[in-house]
Amino acid sequence: MKDPIGIGVIGTGYWGSKLVYEYQQAERNKRKLRLLKVCDASLPSLLSCKKKFSLSDTVLTQNADDVFNDPNVSAVHIATPNKTHYPLAIRALESGKDVLIEKPMTLHSREAFDLVSIAASHELVLHVGHIFRFNTALQMARQALEMQAVGKVYYARVQWTDHCPPFHDRDIVFDLGPHPIDILNLLLGSWPTQASGIGRAYRNSRSEDEVAYIIAEFQDDLIAHIELSWLHPGKRREVSIVGSEGSLVVDCLNQKVARFTDGNVAELPVQVNNTIESEIDAFVDAVLSRSTSVESGLIGAKTVEVLETITESMWDRPLPMAQQYKPDHMAALAALLEISRQGICTLCSTRKDLRTNDRVTENDKVEKYVGILMKSGFLNAISTKDGARYEVTEKGLSFLREYQEVANPDVDEQDQTPQASKRRAKLR
Ligand SMILES: NC(=O)c1ccc[n+]([C@@H]2O[C@H](COP(=O)([O-])OP(=O)(O)OC[C@H]3O[C@@H](n4cnc5c(N)ncnc54)[C@H](O)[C@@H]3O)[C@@H](O)[C@H]2O)c1
C-alpha cells in the first residue's frame, strides 16, 4: 500500500468546515491520507474549526504560504471565497501541489483555462468541486437517459432555489449557477450553444444578483430553463428532463429519480451516498494513482465560460425596453419622461395634445403613445369631464429610473462595483 498523502484544506467557513470533517473521517477510516494543514485567514473561523474537530495547533495556520511551503503536504483543497480561487490555485500548483478547487473554479474563464494548462504542464492533478457529479441520483438519471428512458430529449428544467439572508460578496449566477450548468452537461453530454439570462438583486446592493432566470440552447432544438433564487421559500434542487417517450424528475437533495411515462410514475433505484466523501475519495485516488486527466479541470473551465456568457448577456441589453419602443415609441418614452417630471398630465380628447400642468406638448400621435404606455402599465388613467388625466405608475417610474441609468451611465459613475464598471464600459 502507498504512503498516505498529506492534505491541506484552505478555508474553514461554511463549506471548508464540512470538508475538514470529511477529511478527518477519511483519515480515520481509510488511511489513504493525513490532514496535515488547516488554514483560514480569519482567526475566529480557524479557532471555531479547531474546537469543533479537536485539531492540534501544529495543523492550524492563518497563512496559506505555510500550506504551500510544507513539503509533506502534497494536495490542497481550496474552499475560500470565489474571487480568491485563482490566486490561491496558481500558488498551489506552482508549489507543486495537486489541487481540488471549489466551484466556481474561477471568476473568469481565461484564468480557469490557465489553471488547466499549468496543471497539465506540471503533471499535477487538478479537480474542480462539481459535487453533483458524485450524486448517485444524477448518475442513475444519466444511465437512464443513455438507455433512452425518455426517448428523444426535448427540454430540461432546473430549479435551484433556497431562502437565504442577503449575501454581499457573491452573485447567484456564479455561486449557484455552476451546479445546474454542470448537471446539464453531465446528463445531456453537451454544452449550450447559446445561453442568456436576466437577474435581479432585490435586497442587497444592485450589483449582486440574488434571483436569475437562465435560458440555454443546445444542439438538436434542445432547450433548458434554469431558475436560481435565494428568495424562494424552501430549498429545492430539482432537475426535470422531458422527452418524446416520458420524463425524468430528479430530486437531487433526497437523491430520488422518478420516471414518468404514459400517466405512470416509477421510482428508479438509487443507493443514497455521501457526495462529499465520494468527491474526496475520487481526488485522493487520482493523487495516489497520478491520474492527471484534464477532464475535471476542463469541465470546471467550460462551466465558467458558460456562466460568463450568461452574465455578459445580462449587461448586453443596454436599452432593453426602449428597443420595443423604436422608432415611434421613443417619443412615447419622451412623453413618459415629461409626464413624470410634471407629475400628472391631461389628455384632452378634443385637442389631441398632451398637457402637463400648464405646458402643452403638441403631438398628433399622443393618443397612441398613451395607449402604449398604459398597455405597459406605465400610466394610470383617471377619467375627468375634460377627457382623461394620466399619472405615471410605480412601474413607469422604476422603468424610467432604469432607462435613465442605462442611457446615462454618468448617473451611476459613483458605483465602483465590477458590474457597474462593465455596464459603463459597454455603453461607452
Ligand atoms: N460544492 C458545493 O456544493 C459548495 C457549497 C458551498 C460552498 N462552496 C464553495 O466553497 C467556497 C467557500 O464557501 P463558503 O460558503 O464556505 O464561504 P465562507 O465565507 O463561509 O468561508 C470562506 C472562508 O475562507 C476564508 N478565507 C478568505 N480568504 C482566504 C485566504 N486568502 N486564505 C485563507 N482563508 C481565506 C474566510 O476567512 C472564510 O472563513 C466558495 O467557493 C463556495 O462557492 C461549494
Ligand as a Chemical Component Dictionary entry (heavy atoms), coordinates in Angstrom:
data_LIG
# 
_chem_comp.id                   LIG 
_chem_comp.type                 NON-POLYMER 
_chem_comp.pdbx_formal_charge   0 
_chem_comp.three_letter_code    LIG 
# 
loop_
_chem_comp_atom.comp_id 
_chem_comp_atom.atom_id 
_chem_comp_atom.alt_atom_id 
_chem_comp_atom.type_symbol 
_chem_comp_atom.charge 
_chem_comp_atom.model_Cartn_x 
_chem_comp_atom.model_Cartn_y 
_chem_comp_atom.model_Cartn_z 
_chem_comp_atom.pdbx_ordinal 
LIG N1  N1  N 0  -19.577 22.308 -3.715 1  
LIG C1  C1  C 0  -20.562 22.895 -3.066 2  
LIG O1  O1  O 0  -21.694 22.433 -3.092 3  
LIG C2  C2  C 0  -20.273 24.131 -2.267 4  
LIG C3  C3  C 0  -21.165 24.522 -1.262 5  
LIG C4  C4  C 0  -20.887 25.686 -0.555 6  
LIG C5  C5  C 0  -19.760 26.452 -0.878 7  
LIG N2  N2  N 1  -18.946 26.030 -1.870 8  
LIG C6  C6  C 0  -17.770 26.852 -2.244 9  
LIG O2  O2  O 0  -16.851 26.874 -1.166 10 
LIG C7  C7  C 0  -16.193 28.137 -1.125 11 
LIG C8  C8  C 0  -16.359 28.721 0.271  12 
LIG O3  O3  O 0  -17.708 28.971 0.501  13 
LIG P1  P1  P 0  -18.275 29.186 1.977  14 
LIG O4  O4  O 0  -19.736 29.238 1.852  15 
LIG O5  O5  O -1 -17.646 28.174 2.882  16 
LIG O6  O6  O 0  -17.711 30.644 2.315  17 
LIG P2  P2  P 0  -17.399 31.218 3.752  18 
LIG O7  O7  O 0  -17.361 32.694 3.571  19 
LIG O8  O8  O 0  -18.278 30.614 4.774  20 
LIG O9  O9  O 0  -15.898 30.710 4.056  21 
LIG C9  C9  C 0  -14.776 31.166 3.372  22 
LIG C10 C10 C 0  -13.598 31.152 4.337  23 
LIG O10 O10 O 0  -12.408 31.439 3.596  24 
LIG C11 C11 C 0  -11.574 32.251 4.426  25 
LIG N3  N3  N 0  -10.609 32.962 3.567  26 
LIG C12 C12 C 0  -10.833 34.001 2.743  27 
LIG N4  N4  N 0  -9.712  34.311 2.070  28 
LIG C13 C13 C 0  -8.758  33.464 2.496  29 
LIG C14 C14 C 0  -7.381  33.293 2.158  30 
LIG N5  N5  N 0  -6.788  34.052 1.250  31 
LIG N6  N6  N 0  -6.706  32.315 2.794  32 
LIG C15 C15 C 0  -7.289  31.536 3.717  33 
LIG N7  N7  N 0  -8.583  31.657 4.066  34 
LIG C16 C16 C 0  -9.315  32.605 3.451  35 
LIG C17 C17 C 0  -12.539 33.170 5.153  36 
LIG O11 O11 O 0  -11.963 33.695 6.316  37 
LIG C18 C18 C 0  -13.699 32.235 5.429  38 
LIG O12 O12 O 0  -13.601 31.612 6.696  39 
LIG C19 C19 C 0  -16.841 29.004 -2.218 40 
LIG O13 O13 O 0  -16.035 28.948 -3.345 41 
LIG C20 C20 C 0  -18.144 28.312 -2.484 42 
LIG O14 O14 O 0  -18.602 28.504 -3.803 43 
LIG C21 C21 C 0  -19.155 24.893 -2.539 44 
# 
loop_
_chem_comp_bond.comp_id 
_chem_comp_bond.atom_id_1 
_chem_comp_bond.atom_id_2 
_chem_comp_bond.value_order 
_chem_comp_bond.pdbx_ordinal 
LIG N1  C1  SING 1  
LIG C1  O1  DOUB 2  
LIG C1  C2  SING 3  
LIG C2  C3  SING 4  
LIG C2  C21 DOUB 5  
LIG C3  C4  DOUB 6  
LIG C4  C5  SING 7  
LIG C5  N2  DOUB 8  
LIG N2  C6  SING 9  
LIG N2  C21 SING 10 
LIG C6  O2  SING 11 
LIG C6  C20 SING 12 
LIG O2  C7  SING 13 
LIG C7  C8  SING 14 
LIG C7  C19 SING 15 
LIG C8  O3  SING 16 
LIG O3  P1  SING 17 
LIG P1  O4  DOUB 18 
LIG P1  O5  SING 19 
LIG P1  O6  SING 20 
LIG O6  P2  SING 21 
LIG P2  O7  DOUB 22 
LIG P2  O8  SING 23 
LIG P2  O9  SING 24 
LIG O9  C9  SING 25 
LIG C9  C10 SING 26 
LIG C10 O10 SING 27 
LIG C10 C18 SING 28 
LIG O10 C11 SING 29 
LIG C11 N3  SING 30 
LIG C11 C17 SING 31 
LIG N3  C12 SING 32 
LIG N3  C16 SING 33 
LIG C12 N4  DOUB 34 
LIG N4  C13 SING 35 
LIG C13 C14 SING 36 
LIG C13 C16 DOUB 37 
LIG C14 N5  SING 38 
LIG C14 N6  DOUB 39 
LIG N6  C15 SING 40 
LIG C15 N7  DOUB 41 
LIG N7  C16 SING 42 
LIG C17 O11 SING 43 
LIG C17 C18 SING 44 
LIG C18 O12 SING 45 
LIG C19 O13 SING 46 
LIG C19 C20 SING 47 
LIG C20 O14 SING 48 
# 
